[in-house]
Amino acid sequence: MESTAAEIRKSMEKHWNEYLSKYGNLFSSNSISGSSPPSVFVGSFGYPKVGVGPMVPPIHGDTSLLDAPEKWLGKSLEEIVNFRLKLVRGTQSVSVNNPQGRYIENLQELAMSQNTPDSDIIFYKNTAPITSIDGESAPFGPIGEIKSAKFSGMSTSKPIEKTYYDTDLKAEDAVLQLYNSGIEISKIQKCFSIGMFGKQRKLVPTRWSITATDDIISNNLVSEILDYSELDSILVFTHEHLGNLFSVLLFPHRWIFEMEEAWHTDKGEIGFGADAEDANGIDHYPSIAGAYYAAKLGVAEYLARKKKQAGVLILREIRPDYAVPVGVWQVREAIRAAMNKIPILVDSLDQGINLACKQMSISKNEWLSKGTILKMLKQKTITDYF
């Protein structure tokens, strides 16, 4: 089984490397004209002076799907990568501290736009292909250093505009205000990244803003659910997409949360990562990085809707066919999708764990040995939680 998984993984990696080299630079020019989804990107390389700019496809019209992770559930890996490779990333080197000037103002207007503005970019030289992918944020196509950038036809989102002009509003409160007004998380992340929130504003690399936004929202939801009564049943939710299999086990308990990940290595071995928290939160940056906060947000939304608190265990098996990472959005949207399904009700934790592991190629004992919550719960009987 393990050698087969390794072979599949190597085959998929070879396929995607060839795919990216073939399709990752179909566009090569010193200028581009198109409609931005709208999209801005703040790099992290060279921090605190980083590459900042818009992402624009050579297409006019409604291009919003190219940068709308909330709408990608059910799409194939190939479809999503194709969306992203159409986006040409323009960049200028900017200090993250005290971002000012017309260029940054244009990008902030772009980020708060609710339509797909027309964009005309001129680069210093032809765009260069991207051959590597950052697992935190979704991939994109060729990159070029911007000489000039013009945007037209922008229609501003009123809730975002309100938080933008409120310079007394803390960044955390701005994020929560927009989330509670129904603005998509991916939209909030872009505005956070391009320095639109808070009293002392600064640019935040996109990969960091994604995690920060999920963290702020999930922590706020958890503080809310801590006031609710405990769940009175044991529920199992599952969802599979893009070569990832997720199981969510909820059980009667004061809020505790653990996420475990397992993946198949090139050597045919299984790698594991796990992090956990109780009502006091997590006191370190998770070893499984942004996926932890994305998953926590998805399940906290469910409990807030149900006005319940619970113990939570999330198992994620990353199958070999997930060979090109497309960003942690897929964890958040997968958990949301799982929690929107009708759960399976079981009589005991043991049954719940068995069911959560049922479709996985990782054994129950392997999962049990890697986490902390299951070990703790194994020492008690289910009657302790009623």
C-alpha positions in Angstrom: 0.0 0.0 0.0 2.7 2.4 1.0 4.9 1.8 -2.0 1.9 2.3 -4.2 1.1 5.6 -2.5 4.8 6.7 -3.1 4.5 5.7 -6.8 1.3 7.7 -7.2 2.8 10.7 -5.5 5.9 10.7 -7.7 3.8 10.3 -10.8 1.5 13.2 -9.8 4.4 15.4 -8.9 6.0 14.7 -12.3 2.6 15.4 -14.0 2.2 18.8 -12.2 5.8 19.9 -12.8 5.3 19.2 -16.5 1.9 20.9 -16.4 3.3 24.1 -14.8 6.3 24.3 -17.2 3.9 23.9 -20.1 1.0 26.1 -19.1 2.6 28.4 -16.5 4.0 30.8 -19.1 1.6 30.8 -22.0 1.4 34.6 -21.4 4.7 36.5 -22.0 4.5 40.2 -22.7 5.6 43.6 -21.4 2.0 44.7 -21.0 -1.4 43.3 -20.1 -5.0 44.6 -20.4 -7.8 42.8 -18.6 -10.3 42.8 -15.8 -8.9 42.1 -12.3 -11.1 39.6 -10.3 -10.3 42.0 -8.3 -7.1 40.8 -6.8 -4.0 42.1 -5.0 -1.0 40.2 -3.7 1.7 41.1 -1.1 4.8 38.9 -1.2 6.9 38.0 1.8 10.4 37.7 0.1 12.7 40.4 1.3 10.5 41.5 4.2 10.1 44.3 5.3 10.5 45.5 1.6 8.2 43.2 -0.4 6.7 42.8 -3.9 3.2 44.3 -4.0 0.8 44.5 -6.9 -2.4 43.5 -8.7 -3.2 40.2 -10.4 -4.8 40.6 -13.8 -5.7 38.0 -16.5 -5.5 38.9 -20.2 -9.3 38.7 -20.2 -12.1 41.3 -20.0 -15.4 40.8 -18.4 -16.5 39.0 -15.2 -13.2 37.3 -14.0 -14.3 37.1 -10.4 -14.2 33.2 -10.4 -10.4 33.3 -10.9 -9.9 34.6 -7.3 -13.0 33.5 -5.4 -12.1 30.4 -3.3 -15.6 30.3 -1.7 -16.8 29.3 -5.2 -14.3 26.6 -6.0 -15.8 23.7 -4.0 -16.5 20.9 -6.4 -14.0 22.1 -8.9 -11.1 19.8 -9.9 -7.5 20.5 -9.1 -6.8 21.1 -12.8 -9.7 23.6 -13.0 -8.5 25.6 -10.0 -4.8 25.6 -11.2 -6.1 26.8 -14.6 -8.0 29.6 -13.0 -4.9 30.7 -11.2 -2.4 30.4 -14.1 -4.5 33.0 -16.0 -3.6 35.6 -13.3 -0.5 37.6 -14.2 1.0 39.1 -11.1 2.4 42.7 -11.3 4.8 43.8 -8.6 6.6 46.8 -7.2 9.0 46.8 -4.3 7.4 48.6 -1.3 8.1 48.9 2.4 5.4 47.3 4.5 5.6 50.2 7.1 3.3 53.2 6.6 2.3 52.4 3.1 1.4 55.5 1.2 1.3 57.0 -2.3 -1.0 56.8 -5.3 0.1 53.2 -6.3 -0.9 51.8 -2.9 -4.1 53.9 -2.9 -5.0 52.4 -6.3 -4.4 48.8 -5.0 -6.6 49.6 -1.9 -9.4 50.8 -4.1 -9.0 47.7 -6.2 -9.2 45.5 -3.1 -12.4 47.1 -1.9 -14.0 46.9 -5.3 -17.1 44.7 -5.7 -16.8 44.4 -9.4 -14.0 43.4 -11.8 -12.3 46.7 -12.8 -10.5 47.2 -16.1 -6.7 47.1 -15.6 -3.9 48.2 -17.9 -0.4 47.3 -16.7 3.0 48.0 -18.4 6.0 46.1 -17.2 9.7 47.0 -17.5 10.3 43.7 -19.4 8.4 40.6 -20.4 6.8 38.6 -17.6 8.6 35.6 -16.2 7.0 32.2 -15.4 6.4 31.0 -11.9 7.6 27.4 -11.4 7.1 26.9 -7.7 4.0 27.1 -5.5 3.4 28.4 -2.0 1.1 26.0 -0.1 -0.5 28.7 2.0 -2.0 30.8 -0.8 -3.4 29.8 -4.1 -1.0 29.7 -7.1 -0.8 32.3 -9.8 0.7 32.8 -13.3 3.7 34.8 -14.6 5.1 37.8 -12.8 6.5 41.1 -14.0 7.8 44.3 -12.4 5.4 47.2 -13.0 6.4 50.3 -14.8 2.8 51.8 -14.7 -0.6 50.6 -13.7 -4.1 52.1 -14.5 -7.4 50.9 -13.2 -10.9 52.1 -14.2 -14.5 51.3 -13.5 -14.1 50.4 -9.8 -17.3 50.1 -7.7 -16.5 50.2 -4.0 -18.0 47.9 -1.5 -19.7 50.2 1.1 -19.0 48.0 4.2 -15.3 47.8 3.3 -15.2 51.6 2.5 -16.6 52.3 5.9 -13.9 50.3 7.8 -11.2 51.8 5.5 -12.1 55.3 6.5 -12.5 54.5 10.2 -8.9 55.0 11.3 -9.9 54.6 15.0 -11.1 51.0 14.4 -8.6 48.3 15.4 -7.6 45.9 12.6 -9.1 43.0 14.5 -12.4 44.8 14.9 -12.4 45.7 11.2 -12.0 42.1 10.3 -14.9 41.0 12.5 -17.1 43.9 11.4 -16.8 42.9 7.8 -17.2 39.1 8.5 -20.4 39.8 10.5 -21.7 42.0 7.6 -21.3 39.0 5.2 -18.2 39.9 3.3 -16.3 36.8 2.1 -13.3 35.8 4.0 -11.1 35.8 0.9 -12.1 39.5 0.3 -11.3 40.5 4.0 -7.9 38.8 3.7 -7.0 40.9 0.6 -8.0 44.2 2.4 -6.0 43.2 5.5 -3.0 42.4 3.3 -3.0 45.7 1.5 -2.9 47.7 4.7 -6.5 48.9 4.9 -7.3 48.2 8.6 -6.2 49.5 11.9 -4.8 52.6 13.6 -1.2 52.1 12.5 -1.5 50.6 9.0 1.0 48.4 7.3 1.2 45.9 4.5 0.9 42.2 5.5 2.2 39.5 3.2 -0.7 37.6 1.7 0.2 34.3 3.2 0.3 35.9 6.7 -3.0 37.8 6.2 -4.8 34.6 5.3 -3.8 33.0 8.6 -4.3 36.1 10.6 -7.9 36.6 9.3 -8.8 32.9 10.0 -7.3 33.2 13.5 -9.1 36.4 14.4 -12.5 35.2 13.2 -12.2 31.7 14.7 -11.0 33.0 18.1 -14.0 35.4 18.2 -16.4 32.5 17.4 -14.9 30.3 20.1 -15.2 33.1 22.7 -18.9 33.1 21.8 -19.5 29.4 21.9 -17.8 29.1 25.3 -21.0 30.6 26.8 -23.2 27.8 25.3 -24.2 24.5 26.7 -22.3 21.4 25.7 -23.4 19.2 22.8 -25.3 16.2 24.1 -24.5 13.7 21.3 -21.5 12.3 19.3 -21.5 13.4 15.7 -19.3 12.5 12.7 -19.0 14.6 9.6 -16.9 13.8 6.5 -16.0 15.5 3.2 -13.6 14.6 0.4 -12.2 16.9 -2.3 -9.0 17.6 -4.2 -7.3 14.5 -2.9 -8.0 15.4 0.7 -10.2 13.4 3.1 -11.6 15.1 6.2 -13.4 13.6 9.2 -14.8 15.8 12.0 -15.8 14.2 15.3 -17.8 16.3 17.7 -18.5 15.0 21.2 -19.9 16.3 24.6 -17.2 18.3 26.2 -16.1 21.9 27.0 -14.3 23.4 24.0 -11.2 21.4 23.1 -10.0 21.2 19.6 -7.4 19.1 17.8 -6.5 18.7 14.2 -4.3 15.9 12.9 -2.9 15.6 9.4 -1.3 12.6 7.7 0.4 12.6 4.3 2.2 10.1 2.1 5.9 10.8 1.6 8.0 10.1 -1.5 9.6 7.2 0.4 6.3 5.5 1.0 6.1 6.5 4.6 3.4 8.4 6.5 4.1 11.8 7.9 2.0 13.3 10.7 1.3 16.7 12.2 -1.0 17.6 15.1 -1.9 20.6 17.2 -4.5 21.1 19.9 -6.0 23.7 22.2 -8.5 24.1 25.1 -10.6 27.1 26.1 -7.4 29.1 26.7 -6.5 28.8 23.0 -3.2 27.6 21.4 0.0 29.0 22.9 2.3 28.4 19.9 2.2 28.7 16.1 0.8 25.4 14.9 3.1 22.8 13.3 0.4 22.3 10.6 0.4 26.1 10.0 -2.6 27.9 8.5 -4.6 24.7 8.0 -5.2 24.7 11.8 -6.9 28.1 11.9 -8.8 27.4 8.6 -10.3 24.2 10.0 -11.0 25.7 13.4 -13.0 28.5 11.7 -15.1 26.1 9.7 -16.1 24.0 12.8 -16.5 27.1 15.1 -19.0 28.6 12.6 -21.1 25.4 12.9 -21.1 25.4 16.7 -22.0 29.1 16.8 -25.0 28.5 14.5 -26.1 25.6 16.7 -25.4 27.6 19.9 -23.4 24.7 21.4 -19.8 24.0 22.4 -18.1 20.7 22.0 -14.9 18.7 21.9 -13.6 18.6 18.3 -11.3 16.3 16.5 -10.5 16.8 12.9 -8.6 14.2 10.9 -7.2 15.1 7.5 -5.6 12.6 5.2 -3.7 14.2 2.3 -3.8 11.7 -0.5 -0.9 11.3 -3.0 -3.0 12.8 -5.8 -3.0 16.2 -3.9 0.4 16.9 -5.5 0.1 20.6 -6.1 -1.0 22.7 -3.1 -3.7 25.3 -3.9 -3.9 27.1 -0.5 -5.4 26.7 2.9 -8.8 28.0 1.7 -9.5 24.4 0.6 -9.3 23.3 4.3 -11.7 26.0 5.4 -14.2 25.3 2.6 -13.9 21.5 3.0 -14.8 21.8 6.7 -17.6 24.1 6.0 -18.9 21.7 3.4 -18.6 18.8 5.9 -20.5 20.7 8.6 -23.3 21.5 6.1 -24.0 17.8 5.7 -26.3 15.6 7.8 -24.0 14.1 10.4 -23.9 10.4 11.5 -25.0 10.0 15.1 -23.1 7.4 17.1 -23.4 5.9 20.6 -19.8 6.0 21.8 -16.6 7.8 21.2 -15.0 4.5 20.1 -17.7 4.2 17.4 -17.1 7.8 16.4 -13.4 7.3 16.0 -13.9 4.1 14.0 -16.3 5.9 11.7 -14.0 8.9 11.3 -11.1 6.6 10.3 -13.3 4.3 8.1 -12.4 5.8 4.7 -8.9 6.6 5.6 -5.8 4.5 4.6 -4.3 5.6 8.0 -5.3 3.1 10.8 -7.1 4.1 13.9 -4.2 3.1 16.0 -1.9 5.4 14.0 -4.2 8.4 14.5 -4.5 7.5 18.2 -0.8 7.4 18.7 -0.1 10.9 17.2 -2.7 13.1 18.9 -3.3 14.2 22.5 -7.1 14.5 22.7 -7.8 10.9 21.9 -5.3 9.6 24.4 -6.9 11.7 27.1 -10.4 10.6 26.2 -9.4 6.9 26.1 -8.8 7.2 29.8 -12.4 8.1 30.5 -15.8 6.7 29.7 -18.4 8.5 27.7 -20.6 8.9 30.8 -18.0 11.4 32.2 -19.2 13.8 29.5 -22.9 13.9 30.3 
